[in-house]
Amino acid sequence: MLEDGSKNWPTSREDTRNTHTRSETNDNAKAVADDLTKKLTPEEKP
């Protein structure tokens, strides 16, 4: 369980004053998946 009591994957925080920081559905999950598949060396991958 997360700090806020949620059991869901953490989401990004949107800054409503800036149109360049809009949240997208599953954006954090996509970033983690990208890191795991493209940015880790073979030794770092599980």
mmCIF entry with sequence, helices, sheets and N, C-alpha, C, O atoms, coordinates in Angstrom:
data_MODEL
# 
_entry.id   MODEL 
# 
_entity.id                         1 
_entity.type                       polymer 
_entity.pdbx_number_of_molecules   1 
# 
_entity_poly.entity_id                      1 
_entity_poly.type                           'polypeptide(L)' 
_entity_poly.nstd_linkage                   no 
_entity_poly.nstd_monomer                   no 
_entity_poly.pdbx_seq_one_letter_code       MLEDGSKNWPTSREDTRNTHTRSETNDNAKAVADDLTKKLTPEEKP 
_entity_poly.pdbx_seq_one_letter_code_can   MLEDGSKNWPTSREDTRNTHTRSETNDNAKAVADDLTKKLTPEEKP 
_entity_poly.pdbx_strand_id                 A 
# 
loop_
_entity_poly_seq.entity_id 
_entity_poly_seq.num 
_entity_poly_seq.mon_id 
_entity_poly_seq.hetero 
1 1  MET n 
1 2  LEU n 
1 3  GLU n 
1 4  ASP n 
1 5  GLY n 
1 6  SER n 
1 7  LYS n 
1 8  ASN n 
1 9  TRP n 
1 10 PRO n 
1 11 THR n 
1 12 SER n 
1 13 ARG n 
1 14 GLU n 
1 15 ASP n 
1 16 THR n 
1 17 ARG n 
1 18 ASN n 
1 19 THR n 
1 20 HIS n 
1 21 THR n 
1 22 ARG n 
1 23 SER n 
1 24 GLU n 
1 25 THR n 
1 26 ASN n 
1 27 ASP n 
1 28 ASN n 
1 29 ALA n 
1 30 LYS n 
1 31 ALA n 
1 32 VAL n 
1 33 ALA n 
1 34 ASP n 
1 35 ASP n 
1 36 LEU n 
1 37 THR n 
1 38 LYS n 
1 39 LYS n 
1 40 LEU n 
1 41 THR n 
1 42 PRO n 
1 43 GLU n 
1 44 GLU n 
1 45 LYS n 
1 46 PRO n 
# 
_struct_asym.id          A 
_struct_asym.entity_id   1 
# 
loop_
_struct_conf.conf_type_id 
_struct_conf.id 
_struct_conf.pdbx_PDB_helix_id 
_struct_conf.beg_label_comp_id 
_struct_conf.beg_label_asym_id 
_struct_conf.beg_label_seq_id 
_struct_conf.pdbx_beg_PDB_ins_code 
_struct_conf.end_label_comp_id 
_struct_conf.end_label_asym_id 
_struct_conf.end_label_seq_id 
_struct_conf.pdbx_end_PDB_ins_code 
_struct_conf.beg_auth_comp_id 
_struct_conf.beg_auth_asym_id 
_struct_conf.beg_auth_seq_id 
_struct_conf.end_auth_comp_id 
_struct_conf.end_auth_asym_id 
_struct_conf.end_auth_seq_id 
_struct_conf.pdbx_PDB_helix_class 
_struct_conf.details 
_struct_conf.pdbx_PDB_helix_length 
HELX_P HELX_P1 AA1 THR A 19 ? THR A 21 ? THR A 19 THR A 21 5 ? 3 
HELX_P HELX_P2 AA2 ASP A 27 ? ASP A 34 ? ASP A 27 ASP A 34 1 ? 8 
HELX_P HELX_P3 AA3 ASP A 35 ? LYS A 39 ? ASP A 35 LYS A 39 3 ? 5 
# 
_struct_conf_type.id          HELX_P 
_struct_conf_type.criteria    ? 
_struct_conf_type.reference   ? 
# 
loop_
_atom_site.group_PDB 
_atom_site.id 
_atom_site.type_symbol 
_atom_site.label_atom_id 
_atom_site.label_alt_id 
_atom_site.label_comp_id 
_atom_site.label_asym_id 
_atom_site.label_entity_id 
_atom_site.label_seq_id 
_atom_site.pdbx_PDB_ins_code 
_atom_site.Cartn_x 
_atom_site.Cartn_y 
_atom_site.Cartn_z 
_atom_site.occupancy 
_atom_site.B_iso_or_equiv 
_atom_site.pdbx_formal_charge 
_atom_site.auth_seq_id 
_atom_site.auth_comp_id 
_atom_site.auth_asym_id 
_atom_site.auth_atom_id 
_atom_site.pdbx_PDB_model_num 
ATOM 1   N N  . MET A 1 1  ? 0.842  -1.171  0.000   1.00 0.00 ? 1  MET A N  1 
ATOM 2   C CA . MET A 1 1  ? 0.000  0.000   0.000   1.00 0.00 ? 1  MET A CA 1 
ATOM 3   C C  . MET A 1 1  ? 0.892  1.241   0.000   1.00 0.00 ? 1  MET A C  1 
ATOM 4   O O  . MET A 1 1  ? 1.927  1.278   0.666   1.00 0.00 ? 1  MET A O  1 
ATOM 5   N N  . LEU A 1 2  ? 0.482  2.236   -0.743  1.00 0.00 ? 2  LEU A N  1 
ATOM 6   C CA . LEU A 1 2  ? 1.253  3.467   -0.861  1.00 0.00 ? 2  LEU A CA 1 
ATOM 7   C C  . LEU A 1 2  ? 0.960  4.424   0.289   1.00 0.00 ? 2  LEU A C  1 
ATOM 8   O O  . LEU A 1 2  ? 0.028  4.219   1.067   1.00 0.00 ? 2  LEU A O  1 
ATOM 9   N N  . GLU A 1 3  ? 1.775  5.473   0.379   1.00 0.00 ? 3  GLU A N  1 
ATOM 10  C CA . GLU A 1 3  ? 1.618  6.470   1.448   1.00 0.00 ? 3  GLU A CA 1 
ATOM 11  C C  . GLU A 1 3  ? 0.211  7.054   1.516   1.00 0.00 ? 3  GLU A C  1 
ATOM 12  O O  . GLU A 1 3  ? -0.315 7.313   2.598   1.00 0.00 ? 3  GLU A O  1 
ATOM 13  N N  . ASP A 1 4  ? -0.390 7.258   0.341   1.00 0.00 ? 4  ASP A N  1 
ATOM 14  C CA . ASP A 1 4  ? -1.719 7.873   0.316   1.00 0.00 ? 4  ASP A CA 1 
ATOM 15  C C  . ASP A 1 4  ? -2.845 6.859   0.528   1.00 0.00 ? 4  ASP A C  1 
ATOM 16  O O  . ASP A 1 4  ? -4.021 7.213   0.442   1.00 0.00 ? 4  ASP A O  1 
ATOM 17  N N  . GLY A 1 5  ? -2.490 5.593   0.807   1.00 0.00 ? 5  GLY A N  1 
ATOM 18  C CA . GLY A 1 5  ? -3.491 4.566   1.040   1.00 0.00 ? 5  GLY A CA 1 
ATOM 19  C C  . GLY A 1 5  ? -3.939 3.847   -0.217  1.00 0.00 ? 5  GLY A C  1 
ATOM 20  O O  . GLY A 1 5  ? -4.740 2.915   -0.145  1.00 0.00 ? 5  GLY A O  1 
ATOM 21  N N  . SER A 1 6  ? -3.435 4.266   -1.361  1.00 0.00 ? 6  SER A N  1 
ATOM 22  C CA . SER A 1 6  ? -3.814 3.665   -2.628  1.00 0.00 ? 6  SER A CA 1 
ATOM 23  C C  . SER A 1 6  ? -3.033 2.384   -2.878  1.00 0.00 ? 6  SER A C  1 
ATOM 24  O O  . SER A 1 6  ? -1.873 2.267   -2.481  1.00 0.00 ? 6  SER A O  1 
ATOM 25  N N  . LYS A 1 7  ? -3.669 1.431   -3.533  1.00 0.00 ? 7  LYS A N  1 
ATOM 26  C CA . LYS A 1 7  ? -2.986 0.200   -3.924  1.00 0.00 ? 7  LYS A CA 1 
ATOM 27  C C  . LYS A 1 7  ? -2.548 0.266   -5.384  1.00 0.00 ? 7  LYS A C  1 
ATOM 28  O O  . LYS A 1 7  ? -1.948 -0.680  -5.895  1.00 0.00 ? 7  LYS A O  1 
ATOM 29  N N  . ASN A 1 8  ? -2.841 1.363   -6.048  1.00 0.00 ? 8  ASN A N  1 
ATOM 30  C CA . ASN A 1 8  ? -2.544 1.509   -7.467  1.00 0.00 ? 8  ASN A CA 1 
ATOM 31  C C  . ASN A 1 8  ? -1.120 1.985   -7.709  1.00 0.00 ? 8  ASN A C  1 
ATOM 32  O O  . ASN A 1 8  ? -0.465 2.517   -6.812  1.00 0.00 ? 8  ASN A O  1 
ATOM 33  N N  . TRP A 1 9  ? -0.654 1.785   -8.934  1.00 0.00 ? 9  TRP A N  1 
ATOM 34  C CA . TRP A 1 9  ? 0.649  2.265   -9.362  1.00 0.00 ? 9  TRP A CA 1 
ATOM 35  C C  . TRP A 1 9  ? 0.675  3.787   -9.219  1.00 0.00 ? 9  TRP A C  1 
ATOM 36  O O  . TRP A 1 9  ? -0.321 4.441   -9.530  1.00 0.00 ? 9  TRP A O  1 
ATOM 37  N N  . PRO A 1 10 ? 1.780  4.367   -8.758  1.00 0.00 ? 10 PRO A N  1 
ATOM 38  C CA . PRO A 1 10 ? 1.837  5.822   -8.614  1.00 0.00 ? 10 PRO A CA 1 
ATOM 39  C C  . PRO A 1 10 ? 1.627  6.527   -9.950  1.00 0.00 ? 10 PRO A C  1 
ATOM 40  O O  . PRO A 1 10 ? 2.065  6.039   -10.993 1.00 0.00 ? 10 PRO A O  1 
ATOM 41  N N  . THR A 1 11 ? 0.975  7.641   -9.915  1.00 0.00 ? 11 THR A N  1 
ATOM 42  C CA . THR A 1 11 ? 0.748  8.415   -11.131 1.00 0.00 ? 11 THR A CA 1 
ATOM 43  C C  . THR A 1 11 ? 1.509  9.721   -11.056 1.00 0.00 ? 11 THR A C  1 
ATOM 44  O O  . THR A 1 11 ? 1.893  10.177  -9.979  1.00 0.00 ? 11 THR A O  1 
ATOM 45  N N  . SER A 1 12 ? 1.719  10.313  -12.214 1.00 0.00 ? 12 SER A N  1 
ATOM 46  C CA . SER A 1 12 ? 2.411  11.591  -12.242 1.00 0.00 ? 12 SER A CA 1 
ATOM 47  C C  . SER A 1 12 ? 1.481  12.687  -11.738 1.00 0.00 ? 12 SER A C  1 
ATOM 48  O O  . SER A 1 12 ? 0.262  12.523  -11.708 1.00 0.00 ? 12 SER A O  1 
ATOM 49  N N  . ARG A 1 13 ? 2.060  13.771  -11.355 1.00 0.00 ? 13 ARG A N  1 
ATOM 50  C CA . ARG A 1 13 ? 1.281  14.915  -10.880 1.00 0.00 ? 13 ARG A CA 1 
ATOM 51  C C  . ARG A 1 13 ? 1.215  15.956  -11.983 1.00 0.00 ? 13 ARG A C  1 
ATOM 52  O O  . ARG A 1 13 ? 2.234  16.320  -12.570 1.00 0.00 ? 13 ARG A O  1 
ATOM 53  N N  . GLU A 1 14 ? 0.031  16.424  -12.254 1.00 0.00 ? 14 GLU A N  1 
ATOM 54  C CA . GLU A 1 14 ? -0.179 17.384  -13.323 1.00 0.00 ? 14 GLU A CA 1 
ATOM 55  C C  . GLU A 1 14 ? -0.115 18.801  -12.787 1.00 0.00 ? 14 GLU A C  1 
ATOM 56  O O  . GLU A 1 14 ? -0.708 19.121  -11.757 1.00 0.00 ? 14 GLU A O  1 
ATOM 57  N N  . ASP A 1 15 ? 0.610  19.640  -13.500 1.00 0.00 ? 15 ASP A N  1 
ATOM 58  C CA . ASP A 1 15 ? 0.662  21.064  -13.167 1.00 0.00 ? 15 ASP A CA 1 
ATOM 59  C C  . ASP A 1 15 ? -0.336 21.764  -14.081 1.00 0.00 ? 15 ASP A C  1 
ATOM 60  O O  . ASP A 1 15 ? -0.062 21.956  -15.265 1.00 0.00 ? 15 ASP A O  1 
ATOM 61  N N  . THR A 1 16 ? -1.479 22.142  -13.547 1.00 0.00 ? 16 THR A N  1 
ATOM 62  C CA . THR A 1 16 ? -2.543 22.720  -14.373 1.00 0.00 ? 16 THR A CA 1 
ATOM 63  C C  . THR A 1 16 ? -2.186 24.097  -14.921 1.00 0.00 ? 16 THR A C  1 
ATOM 64  O O  . THR A 1 16 ? -2.853 24.594  -15.828 1.00 0.00 ? 16 THR A O  1 
ATOM 65  N N  . ARG A 1 17 ? -1.143 24.715  -14.380 1.00 0.00 ? 17 ARG A N  1 
ATOM 66  C CA . ARG A 1 17 ? -0.721 26.024  -14.885 1.00 0.00 ? 17 ARG A CA 1 
ATOM 67  C C  . ARG A 1 17 ? 0.142  25.905  -16.135 1.00 0.00 ? 17 ARG A C  1 
ATOM 68  O O  . ARG A 1 17 ? 0.367  26.898  -16.828 1.00 0.00 ? 17 ARG A O  1 
ATOM 69  N N  . ASN A 1 18 ? 0.627  24.704  -16.429 1.00 0.00 ? 18 ASN A N  1 
ATOM 70  C CA . ASN A 1 18 ? 1.539  24.516  -17.545 1.00 0.00 ? 18 ASN A CA 1 
ATOM 71  C C  . ASN A 1 18 ? 0.988  23.419  -18.451 1.00 0.00 ? 18 ASN A C  1 
ATOM 72  O O  . ASN A 1 18 ? 0.838  22.277  -18.017 1.00 0.00 ? 18 ASN A O  1 
ATOM 73  N N  . THR A 1 19 ? 0.688  23.753  -19.693 1.00 0.00 ? 19 THR A N  1 
ATOM 74  C CA . THR A 1 19 ? 0.106  22.772  -20.614 1.00 0.00 ? 19 THR A CA 1 
ATOM 75  C C  . THR A 1 19 ? 1.112  21.716  -21.058 1.00 0.00 ? 19 THR A C  1 
ATOM 76  O O  . THR A 1 19 ? 0.716  20.707  -21.643 1.00 0.00 ? 19 THR A O  1 
ATOM 77  N N  . HIS A 1 20 ? 2.396  21.921  -20.798 1.00 0.00 ? 20 HIS A N  1 
ATOM 78  C CA . HIS A 1 20 ? 3.417  20.953  -21.198 1.00 0.00 ? 20 HIS A CA 1 
ATOM 79  C C  . HIS A 1 20 ? 3.608  19.846  -20.168 1.00 0.00 ? 20 HIS A C  1 
ATOM 80  O O  . HIS A 1 20 ? 4.404  18.935  -20.394 1.00 0.00 ? 20 HIS A O  1 
ATOM 81  N N  . THR A 1 21 ? 2.904  19.901  -19.048 1.00 0.00 ? 21 THR A N  1 
ATOM 82  C CA . THR A 1 21 ? 3.063  18.882  -18.007 1.00 0.00 ? 21 THR A CA 1 
ATOM 83  C C  . THR A 1 21 ? 1.768  18.116  -17.760 1.00 0.00 ? 21 THR A C  1 
ATOM 84  O O  . THR A 1 21 ? 1.490  17.723  -16.627 1.00 0.00 ? 21 THR A O  1 
ATOM 85  N N  . ARG A 1 22 ? 0.996  17.906  -18.780 1.00 0.00 ? 22 ARG A N  1 
ATOM 86  C CA . ARG A 1 22 ? -0.252 17.162  -18.625 1.00 0.00 ? 22 ARG A CA 1 
ATOM 87  C C  . ARG A 1 22 ? 0.037  15.685  -18.376 1.00 0.00 ? 22 ARG A C  1 
ATOM 88  O O  . ARG A 1 22 ? 0.925  15.104  -19.000 1.00 0.00 ? 22 ARG A O  1 
ATOM 89  N N  . SER A 1 23 ? -0.711 15.091  -17.468 1.00 0.00 ? 23 SER A N  1 
ATOM 90  C CA . SER A 1 23 ? -0.567 13.664  -17.190 1.00 0.00 ? 23 SER A CA 1 
ATOM 91  C C  . SER A 1 23 ? -1.216 12.858  -18.297 1.00 0.00 ? 23 SER A C  1 
ATOM 92  O O  . SER A 1 23 ? -2.203 13.282  -18.899 1.00 0.00 ? 23 SER A O  1 
ATOM 93  N N  . GLU A 1 24 ? -0.650 11.695  -18.554 1.00 0.00 ? 24 GLU A N  1 
ATOM 94  C CA . GLU A 1 24 ? -1.232 10.757  -19.498 1.00 0.00 ? 24 GLU A CA 1 
ATOM 95  C C  . GLU A 1 24 ? -1.514 9.459   -18.749 1.00 0.00 ? 24 GLU A C  1 
ATOM 96  O O  . GLU A 1 24 ? -0.842 9.147   -17.766 1.00 0.00 ? 24 GLU A O  1 
ATOM 97  N N  . THR A 1 25 ? -2.501 8.710   -19.210 1.00 0.00 ? 25 THR A N  1 
ATOM 98  C CA . THR A 1 25 ? -2.826 7.440   -18.578 1.00 0.00 ? 25 THR A CA 1 
ATOM 99  C C  . THR A 1 25 ? -1.626 6.505   -18.641 1.00 0.00 ? 25 THR A C  1 
ATOM 100 O O  . THR A 1 25 ? -1.038 6.314   -19.706 1.00 0.00 ? 25 THR A O  1 
ATOM 101 N N  . ASN A 1 26 ? -1.265 5.923   -17.506 1.00 0.00 ? 26 ASN A N  1 
ATOM 102 C CA . ASN A 1 26 ? -0.177 4.943   -17.392 1.00 0.00 ? 26 ASN A CA 1 
ATOM 103 C C  . ASN A 1 26 ? 1.191  5.489   -17.761 1.00 0.00 ? 26 ASN A C  1 
ATOM 104 O O  . ASN A 1 26 ? 2.069  4.710   -18.131 1.00 0.00 ? 26 ASN A O  1 
ATOM 105 N N  . ASP A 1 27 ? 1.408  6.800   -17.676 1.00 0.00 ? 27 ASP A N  1 
ATOM 106 C CA . ASP A 1 27 ? 2.697  7.345   -18.090 1.00 0.00 ? 27 ASP A CA 1 
ATOM 107 C C  . ASP A 1 27 ? 3.848  6.848   -17.224 1.00 0.00 ? 27 ASP A C  1 
ATOM 108 O O  . ASP A 1 27 ? 4.934  6.602   -17.750 1.00 0.00 ? 27 ASP A O  1 
ATOM 109 N N  . ASN A 1 28 ? 3.655  6.693   -15.928 1.00 0.00 ? 28 ASN A N  1 
ATOM 110 C CA . ASN A 1 28 ? 4.733  6.175   -15.077 1.00 0.00 ? 28 ASN A CA 1 
ATOM 111 C C  . ASN A 1 28 ? 5.012  4.711   -15.377 1.00 0.00 ? 28 ASN A C  1 
ATOM 112 O O  . ASN A 1 28 ? 6.172  4.300   -15.419 1.00 0.00 ? 28 ASN A O  1 
ATOM 113 N N  . ALA A 1 29 ? 3.980  3.925   -15.583 1.00 0.00 ? 29 ALA A N  1 
ATOM 114 C CA . ALA A 1 29 ? 4.169  2.510   -15.896 1.00 0.00 ? 29 ALA A CA 1 
ATOM 115 C C  . ALA A 1 29 ? 4.907  2.353   -17.221 1.00 0.00 ? 29 ALA A C  1 
ATOM 116 O O  . ALA A 1 29 ? 5.765  1.481   -17.358 1.00 0.00 ? 29 ALA A O  1 
ATOM 117 N N  . LYS A 1 30 ? 4.575  3.195   -18.192 1.00 0.00 ? 30 LYS A N  1 
ATOM 118 C CA . LYS A 1 30 ? 5.265  3.142   -19.484 1.00 0.00 ? 30 LYS A CA 1 
ATOM 119 C C  . LYS A 1 30 ? 6.728  3.523   -19.327 1.00 0.00 ? 30 LYS A C  1 
ATOM 120 O O  . LYS A 1 30 ? 7.593  2.923   -19.966 1.00 0.00 ? 30 LYS A O  1 
ATOM 121 N N  . ALA A 1 31 ? 7.018  4.501   -18.496 1.00 0.00 ? 31 ALA A N  1 
ATOM 122 C CA . ALA A 1 31 ? 8.403  4.922   -18.273 1.00 0.00 ? 31 ALA A CA 1 
ATOM 123 C C  . ALA A 1 31 ? 9.206  3.817   -17.602 1.00 0.00 ? 31 ALA A C  1 
ATOM 124 O O  . ALA A 1 31 ? 10.356 3.578   -17.970 1.00 0.00 ? 31 ALA A O  1 
ATOM 125 N N  . VAL A 1 32 ? 8.621  3.148   -16.632 1.00 0.00 ? 32 VAL A N  1 
ATOM 126 C CA . VAL A 1 32 ? 9.317  2.049   -15.950 1.00 0.00 ? 32 VAL A CA 1 
ATOM 127 C C  . VAL A 1 32 ? 9.553  0.899   -16.925 1.00 0.00 ? 32 VAL A C  1 
ATOM 128 O O  . VAL A 1 32 ? 10.643 0.328   -16.956 1.00 0.00 ? 32 VAL A O  1 
ATOM 129 N N  . ALA A 1 33 ? 8.553  0.560   -17.712 1.00 0.00 ? 33 ALA A N  1 
ATOM 130 C CA . ALA A 1 33 ? 8.708  -0.518  -18.687 1.00 0.00 ? 33 ALA A CA 1 
ATOM 131 C C  . ALA A 1 33 ? 9.792  -0.175  -19.697 1.00 0.00 ? 33 ALA A C  1 
ATOM 132 O O  . ALA A 1 33 ? 10.577 -1.042  -20.082 1.00 0.00 ? 33 ALA A O  1 
ATOM 133 N N  . ASP A 1 34 ? 9.844  1.073   -20.126 1.00 0.00 ? 34 ASP A N  1 
ATOM 134 C CA . ASP A 1 34 ? 10.877 1.519   -21.060 1.00 0.00 ? 34 ASP A CA 1 
ATOM 135 C C  . ASP A 1 34 ? 12.256 1.381   -20.427 1.00 0.00 ? 34 ASP A C  1 
ATOM 136 O O  . ASP A 1 34 ? 13.193 0.908   -21.071 1.00 0.00 ? 34 ASP A O  1 
ATOM 137 N N  . ASP A 1 35 ? 12.381 1.790   -19.176 1.00 0.00 ? 35 ASP A N  1 
ATOM 138 C CA . ASP A 1 35 ? 13.658 1.656   -18.469 1.00 0.00 ? 35 ASP A CA 1 
ATOM 139 C C  . ASP A 1 35 ? 14.083 0.191   -18.384 1.00 0.00 ? 35 ASP A C  1 
ATOM 140 O O  . ASP A 1 35 ? 15.250 -0.134  -18.606 1.00 0.00 ? 35 ASP A O  1 
ATOM 141 N N  . LEU A 1 36 ? 13.146 -0.684  -18.066 1.00 0.00 ? 36 LEU A N  1 
ATOM 142 C CA . LEU A 1 36 ? 13.472 -2.102  -17.896 1.00 0.00 ? 36 LEU A CA 1 
ATOM 143 C C  . LEU A 1 36 ? 13.849 -2.783  -19.206 1.00 0.00 ? 36 LEU A C  1 
ATOM 144 O O  . LEU A 1 36 ? 14.662 -3.708  -19.215 1.00 0.00 ? 36 LEU A O  1 
ATOM 145 N N  . THR A 1 37 ? 13.267 -2.334  -20.303 1.00 0.00 ? 37 THR A N  1 
ATOM 146 C CA . THR A 1 37 ? 13.511 -3.014  -21.570 1.00 0.00 ? 37 THR A CA 1 
ATOM 147 C C  . THR A 1 37 ? 14.594 -2.370  -22.420 1.00 0.00 ? 37 THR A C  1 
ATOM 148 O O  . THR A 1 37 ? 15.214 -3.054  -23.235 1.00 0.00 ? 37 THR A O  1 
ATOM 149 N N  . LYS A 1 38 ? 14.841 -1.070  -22.256 1.00 0.00 ? 38 LYS A N  1 
ATOM 150 C CA . LYS A 1 38 ? 15.766 -0.382  -23.156 1.00 0.00 ? 38 LYS A CA 1 
ATOM 151 C C  . LYS A 1 38 ? 17.000 0.198   -22.491 1.00 0.00 ? 38 LYS A C  1 
ATOM 152 O O  . LYS A 1 38 ? 18.039 0.328   -23.140 1.00 0.00 ? 38 LYS A O  1 
ATOM 153 N N  . LYS A 1 39 ? 16.919 0.548   -21.226 1.00 0.00 ? 39 LYS A N  1 
ATOM 154 C CA . LYS A 1 39 ? 18.011 1.292   -20.612 1.00 0.00 ? 39 LYS A CA 1 
ATOM 155 C C  . LYS A 1 39 ? 18.894 0.478   -19.684 1.00 0.00 ? 39 LYS A C  1 
ATOM 156 O O  . LYS A 1 39 ? 19.993 0.912   -19.338 1.00 0.00 ? 39 LYS A O  1 
ATOM 157 N N  . LEU A 1 40 ? 18.431 -0.696  -19.276 1.00 0.00 ? 40 LEU A N  1 
ATOM 158 C CA . LEU A 1 40 ? 19.236 -1.516  -18.378 1.00 0.00 ? 40 LEU A CA 1 
ATOM 159 C C  . LEU A 1 40 ? 20.200 -2.389  -19.174 1.00 0.00 ? 40 LEU A C  1 
ATOM 160 O O  . LEU A 1 40 ? 19.882 -2.841  -20.274 1.00 0.00 ? 40 LEU A O  1 
ATOM 161 N N  . THR A 1 41 ? 21.363 -2.616  -18.613 1.00 0.00 ? 41 THR A N  1 
ATOM 162 C CA . THR A 1 41 ? 22.314 -3.540  -19.231 1.00 0.00 ? 41 THR A CA 1 
ATOM 163 C C  . THR A 1 41 ? 21.839 -4.962  -18.963 1.00 0.00 ? 41 THR A C  1 
ATOM 164 O O  . THR A 1 41 ? 21.017 -5.171  -18.071 1.00 0.00 ? 41 THR A O  1 
ATOM 165 N N  . PRO A 1 42 ? 22.333 -5.943  -19.710 1.00 0.00 ? 42 PRO A N  1 
ATOM 166 C CA . PRO A 1 42 ? 21.925 -7.336  -19.461 1.00 0.00 ? 42 PRO A CA 1 
ATOM 167 C C  . PRO A 1 42 ? 22.186 -7.777  -18.021 1.00 0.00 ? 42 PRO A C  1 
ATOM 168 O O  . PRO A 1 42 ? 21.432 -8.584  -17.476 1.00 0.00 ? 42 PRO A O  1 
ATOM 169 N N  . GLU A 1 43 ? 23.232 -7.263  -17.409 1.00 0.00 ? 43 GLU A N  1 
ATOM 170 C CA . GLU A 1 43 ? 23.539 -7.626  -16.026 1.00 0.00 ? 43 GLU A CA 1 
ATOM 171 C C  . GLU A 1 43 ? 22.522 -7.052  -15.041 1.00 0.00 ? 43 GLU A C  1 
ATOM 172 O O  . GLU A 1 43 ? 22.289 -7.628  -13.979 1.00 0.00 ? 43 GLU A O  1 
ATOM 173 N N  . GLU A 1 44 ? 21.921 -5.923  -15.392 1.00 0.00 ? 44 GLU A N  1 
ATOM 174 C CA . GLU A 1 44 ? 20.959 -5.272  -14.495 1.00 0.00 ? 44 GLU A CA 1 
ATOM 175 C C  . GLU A 1 44 ? 19.549 -5.834  -14.631 1.00 0.00 ? 44 GLU A C  1 
ATOM 176 O O  . GLU A 1 44 ? 18.739 -5.707  -13.713 1.00 0.00 ? 44 GLU A O  1 
ATOM 177 N N  . LYS A 1 45 ? 19.255 -6.449  -15.760 1.00 0.00 ? 45 LYS A N  1 
ATOM 178 C CA . LYS A 1 45 ? 17.904 -6.967  -15.980 1.00 0.00 ? 45 LYS A CA 1 
ATOM 179 C C  . LYS A 1 45 ? 17.649 -8.171  -15.089 1.00 0.00 ? 45 LYS A C  1 
ATOM 180 O O  . LYS A 1 45 ? 18.536 -8.999  -14.880 1.00 0.00 ? 45 LYS A O  1 
ATOM 181 N N  . PRO A 1 46 ? 16.414 -8.267  -14.558 1.00 0.00 ? 46 PRO A N  1 
ATOM 182 C CA . PRO A 1 46 ? 16.090 -9.397  -13.667 1.00 0.00 ? 46 PRO A CA 1 
ATOM 183 C C  . PRO A 1 46 ? 16.063 -10.721 -14.397 1.00 0.00 ? 46 PRO A C  1 
ATOM 184 O O  . PRO A 1 46 ? 15.806 -11.758 -13.786 1.00 0.00 ? 46 PRO A O  1 
# 
